[in-house]
Amino acid sequence: MKLQLISNGDSWVFGSELVHPDVIKKYPSNIHIGHYDHLPESDNYRLPRIFTTKLANKLNAESINLAWPADDNQSICNRTISYITENYIDKGLATNNLFVVIGWSSPERARFWYKDETRNGKHIIWPSLEWHDTPSQKKFWELYVTYFWNKEEYIPRFVDTVLRFQNFCSEHNIKHVMFNAFYQGNGSGCTRAQAIDINIEKELSSILMDGYEYTIDNQRFSKTNSYLPTWKTINDKTYYCKDHEKNSFKTFIYDRLAQPFAGDHPSEEGHSLWADELYRYINDNNLL
């Protein structure tokens, strides 16, 4: 049975900003490319140029790309598990011909569901991107990034997400590799912060002794809550450059190409180089 390459992530795995010049000409110059680069009219141009398609060709596999721009890691994990469960496990189909590639997004991103009576449904807010339609949503975003967006919350949340994905793959004998796309960095609420690398082990160590305090009936209690032992259970072969100083898709292409980006996202040349690197990494570590 032919290998199925299932990929998931945010805009860096989706291939944002890879749009045919003729499509760009259809839209006014003051409209950001992000408003239309995800539309089906761009698929024929985008899909052959992204690293997931190029990697699938190298592996002689069929490519299934589930990525979506601006996604958070919990959504990436949930969508991957749901897709494999619905299309393989629930149907009694074997999973030993699957290879899953996950490009994790910046860890602080989160999704929030809210009811909007004017739209008869639920919609998502990503506080990390300052997207809002109403003054009350903007106020929520401001409160969230001021009081709740901190490493003590989002680093452990990220570790839980990675562990859940790894456990799912282990339970169902699914081969996989995961990597960091980028880390937003530069502090809470910064919507255009520089993309850098994040070393999860160092981040966890830096908050290890901080612990936390809580009050019950005017009595103060403190407790240390370390996620470092949990992080150490993540396989350092299936997690690309785990705990290395340089570990991301962003840094790898930035260090090697004169023009690694198309706007804020990898160029086709950047995608090609990353496909070559993942192919090397997969073979060197016998992940297939």
N, C-alpha and C positions, 0 to 999 in steps of 0.2 A: 504494500500500500504506500502511496506517495506521501512523503513528509509534508505535514501541514505546519507552516510557520505562522503562529498567531502572535501579533504584536499589539502592544497597548501603551498608552502614555498621553502626554499633552500635545501641545502644538509642535514640539520638537520631533515627536514621532509621527505626528499627522503630516508634517511637511508644509506648515504655514508659510505664506508669502512666495510659494513657488507657483506662479500664475503666468500663463501665456501672455506675451505683450499685447496681442490683439484683444484679449479679454480686459486687460487693464485700460485700454483705450476706450472701452465702452462706458467707463465710470468717470465722473468728474474728478479732477485732480485733488480736490479738497476732501474726498472720501478716502479714509484710510483703507489700505488693502485688506485689513482684517475683517472688513464688512462683507467681503465677497470671496476671499480666497478659499473658504470652506464650502462654497456652493458646488453642486454637481457639475456645472459647466467647466470647472477647473480640473476635474478628476483625470481626464485623459492626458493632461499635461503634467499634473502633479505626481500621480502614482508611479509612473516609470522612473521618476527622478529621486524618490526618497530611499533612504537606506534600507528600509524593510523589504522593498521590492528587489533592490540590488542584492541584498543578502540572500533572499529567497532564490534568486537566480544562481548564486554561487553554490547554494545547498541543494539545487534541483528540487525545490519545494514549491508548494502553492502558498501564496501570500494572502493572509487575512489580517487587515489592519483595523483595529478597533479604536484607535486613538481619537481624541477630540481636543480642540484648542482650549486652553485655560483650565483644564481639568485638575482636580485635586487628587491626591493619592488614594484616598479611601474609595472614590468613585472609580478610579482606574482598577483597583483591586476587585471591587464588587462586580464591575462590568466583565472583567476577565473570568472570574469564577462563574458568574451567571451564564456567560456564553458557552463555556466548556460544559457546564452541568446540563444546560438545555439541549445542546447539540450533540453531545457525546454520552455523558454518563446516564442521563435519564432515558436515552434511547438504547442503552446497552452496548454502545460502540466502544471499541478499544481506544485507549488514550496513549498507547505506546508509540504512535506515529505522530504525536504532537511535539512541537518545540515552541516554547513561549518566550518571547522577548519583551521585557518590561522596562520602559524608560521612566523612572520615577521623577515626578515633578518637584518643585520647591516645597519642602516639608511643611511650611507654615500655611499653605493654602487649605482652605476649608470650605465646605458647602453648608448652606442653611436653607431649609425648606420653609416657606411661609405661604399662608393662604392669601390670595388676592381675589376678593369678591368681584372686582370689576372684570376679571379675566376668567372666572369660573374654573380656577385651577390653582396649582402650586408651581412656584418658580424658584429658581436657585439664585442665591447671592454668593459671590466669592469676595469676602471682605479684603482679601489680599490684592484685589484689582480695583477696588473703589468703583464698582459698578452699582448704580442705583437709579431708580426711576422716580422716586418720591422723596420729599424731605425727611419722612420718618425712616426710610431705608438709609439715607445718608447719615442720620443721627445714629442709627444702629451701627453702621460701619465705623463711625468715629469712636463710639463707646467700645466696640470690640477691639479695635487696634490699640486703643489707649490702655485698656485694663486686662484684656484676655489674650492678646497676641504676644506670647513670650515663649522662649525656648523650653522652659519648664513644662509647658503644655504641648507644644507641637513636636518636639523631638521624641518624647515617649509615644505620642500618638503615631508618629511615623514608624517607630520600631514595631508597635503592635500590628500595623498594616503590613509591613514587610514579613513579619513572622506568620501572619495569617495566610498570606500568599504562599510562602514556603511550605507551610504545613499542608495546604491544599494540594500542592504539587507532589509532595512526598506521599500523601495518602493515596493519590491516584496514579502514581508512577509517571509523572509528567516531567519531561526534561525541560530545562529552562535556563535563562540567564537574565540578570537584571543589572541596571546601571543607573547612575545619577545623570540626569540631563543637565541641570544647573541648580544653583541655590541663589535665591534672590538677594539675601544678605542686606547689609547696610541699615538694619533697624526696622522696627515695626511701622507699618503704614506707608512705607516708601514705595510708591507704585512703579517707579522707573529706576530701581536700585541696580547697581552693577551685578551681573551674574558672576558668581564665584563658586568655588568648590566648598563642600562641607564635609568635615571629618566627624562622623557620628560618634565614634569612640571618644574623641576629645571633647565634643559637646557634652556627652553624658558624664564624662569625668569632671567637667567644669561645674556641673550642677549637682554632683553626687553628694557633697557635704552640705548643700544649702538646706535640704529637707523642706518642710513646710510647717506652718503653724495654723491651728484652728482653735476656736473658742466655744466652749459649751458651758452655759450657766456661769459666765464670767471667769471660768477657769481656762487657762491657756495650756495647750498641749503642743508638742512638737514631735515630728517623726521624719526620719530619712527614708526616702523611697528611691532606690537605685534601679535603673533599667539596664545598667551595664552588663550584668550576667545574662539578661535576655538577649541583648544585642550580640553577645559572643556566640549564641547558638545559631546565628545566621551564617550559612556556609560561605566561606571566603573564596571558594572557587566559582560558585554560581552567581556571586555578587562581584561584578567587575571592579577591580582595584579597591576593594573594601578597606577602609581606614588608611588609604594612601593619601598623601598630601595633594596629589593631582589625581582626580578620579572621575571626571565628568566628560560627557560628550562635548560640552562647550569648550573646556580647556584643551582637550585633545586636538580639536580642529583649529582652535585659535593659535596654538603653539606651532602649527605646521603649515598653515596656509596664509597667503597674503590677503586673500579675500574669502574668509571662511563663512561670511554671512550674507544673506539676502535680506536687507533690512535688519530686523531684530532676531532673525531665525537663520538656521544653517542654509547655505547655498547648495546647489546641486553638487558642486565639488566637495563641500563639507559632508554631505550625505554619502557620497562615494567613498571618501576617506574613512568615514565611520563604519560603513559596511565592510570595508577591507579589514579594519581593526577588530570588529566583532568576529568576523570569519576566522581571523588568526587566533583570537582568544578562545573561541569555541573549540577549535582544533587542538590548540596547545594544552587545553585543560580537559580534553576528551569528554565534552559535555553532550555529545551526540553518540 
